[in-house]
Amino acid sequence: MSRQAQKQKQQAPQDDDQQLLALLRESPDILLRHPSVLAELEIPHESGTAVSLIERQVRVLRDKVQVSEERLMRLMDIARDNERLAASCHRLAVNLLGADDLDDVVSIVLAELRNELGADFAVMRLITEDQNKLGTKPELFVDSTSEPLKSFDTMLNNRKPLCGQCTSEQKAFLFGDDIDQIGSAAVIPLVAGARLGLVGLGAKDKNRFNIAMGTEFLGQIGELISTALAVHLARIHPDNAK
């Protein structure tokens, strides 16, 4: 490197410093207008090997600012999720109101939940005593006396969704041949005066649905679906309206 190049390289930081100092002189209130910069500045105080009280206070305040910012980000994420879920619930309600028949209800529900909740698998199993339904749509209807259905008794009685890990029997009942691909699942009981059925959502990711997730939204969705199902099932079989 030539002497001229070395001189220019040494001069560059000095020029930057001079420009910064000139800016501060021209705008002495710049830090007041941009207080966030203060939280990032490191200004040591002469105190020997000990940490001065001022430095300690600044560190504590900086840590508090960081914690507050992280908490604010989490709250903003939660707010966005709640807004998204509310929009999904509204969209589902509107679409169900326009459903023409039972098949339409099933298609609307599974499409919305698969897309909105990121499920790899979405199924609906409806409970019936009508053998004709069992014969024509075995993938949708299940016999009310089916032994595997008993594993969902508590959930149906309490009308409480499940989120996390199902038993092998429950996964086999809901997802059939896809059971080995189910890492986690959410199950929504469908009850409107009587046991109508279940909605099963499966994910390959074992952490997609977990017990830490709130089930309030799933419960609200279950009520919407159950009401729509009750209307269309009553049209098919008036006895279901009783």
Secondary structure, DSSP 4 states (H G I P E B T S, - for coil): --HHHHHHHHHHHHHHHHHHHHHHHH-TTHHHH-GGGGGG-------TTSPPHHHHHHHHHHHHHHHHHHHHHHHHHHHHHHHHHHHHHHHHHHHHHT--SHHHHHHHHHHHHHHHTT-SEEEEEEEE--HHHHHH-TTTEEETT-TGGGGGHHHHHHT--EEE---HHHHHHHHGGGGGG-SEEEEEEEESSSEEEEEEEEESSTTTS-TTS--HHHHHHHHHHHHHHHHHHHHH-GGGG-
